[in-house]
Amino acid sequence: MNEKKIQQVLEIEKQAQAQHDKAVSEAEQIPVQADLEAQAMLDKARADAQAEARALVAKAQAKEEVDAILADVQSKIQQIDVTAQANMSRAVSYVLNRVVGKE
């Protein structure tokens, strides 16, 4: 009977050692897994930041293009206004001269 109890104790110790070894193995994997997850999070954050930066740059370039087009249009409007004013003066003079009978 003593032999049977010794065998049971040895079996329990063997199971305990197996569970201990498994726990140690799993514990050793935790830092490795944490490093992998942290690296994945860093990679994702970096990719997101780069995408956001590209979007901001594109938006800024679009705004610069809009500003350049607007400045060009405003310049053309000013030129048209100057030309219209000059032509208006000539038109008024022509009409007055026609009314007065000079032409």
DADA-V431139 format. One record per residue. N is the residue number from 1. RES is the residue in three letters. BURIAL is # if it has 9 or more other ideal C-beta (glycine too) atoms within 8 Angstrom, else .. Layout:
BEGIN
N;RES;BURIAL, N;RES;BURIAL
END
This chain:
BEGIN
1;MET;., 2;ASN;., 3;GLU;., 4;LYS;., 5;LYS;., 6;ILE;., 7;GLN;., 8;GLN;., 9;VAL;., 10;LEU;., 11;GLU;., 12;ILE;., 13;GLU;., 14;LYS;., 15;GLN;., 16;ALA;., 17;GLN;., 18;ALA;., 19;GLN;., 20;HIS;., 21;ASP;., 22;LYS;., 23;ALA;., 24;VAL;., 25;SER;., 26;GLU;., 27;ALA;., 28;GLU;., 29;GLN;., 30;ILE;., 31;PRO;., 32;VAL;., 33;GLN;., 34;ALA;., 35;ASP;., 36;LEU;., 37;GLU;., 38;ALA;., 39;GLN;., 40;ALA;., 41;MET;., 42;LEU;., 43;ASP;., 44;LYS;., 45;ALA;., 46;ARG;., 47;ALA;., 48;ASP;., 49;ALA;., 50;GLN;., 51;ALA;., 52;GLU;., 53;ALA;., 54;ARG;., 55;ALA;., 56;LEU;., 57;VAL;., 58;ALA;., 59;LYS;., 60;ALA;., 61;GLN;., 62;ALA;., 63;LYS;., 64;GLU;., 65;GLU;., 66;VAL;., 67;ASP;., 68;ALA;., 69;ILE;., 70;LEU;., 71;ALA;., 72;ASP;., 73;VAL;., 74;GLN;., 75;SER;., 76;LYS;., 77;ILE;., 78;GLN;., 79;GLN;., 80;ILE;., 81;ASP;., 82;VAL;., 83;THR;., 84;ALA;., 85;GLN;., 86;ALA;., 87;ASN;., 88;MET;., 89;SER;., 90;ARG;., 91;ALA;., 92;VAL;., 93;SER;., 94;TYR;#, 95;VAL;., 96;LEU;., 97;ASN;#, 98;ARG;#, 99;VAL;., 100;VAL;., 101;GLY;., 102;LYS;., 103;GLU;.
END
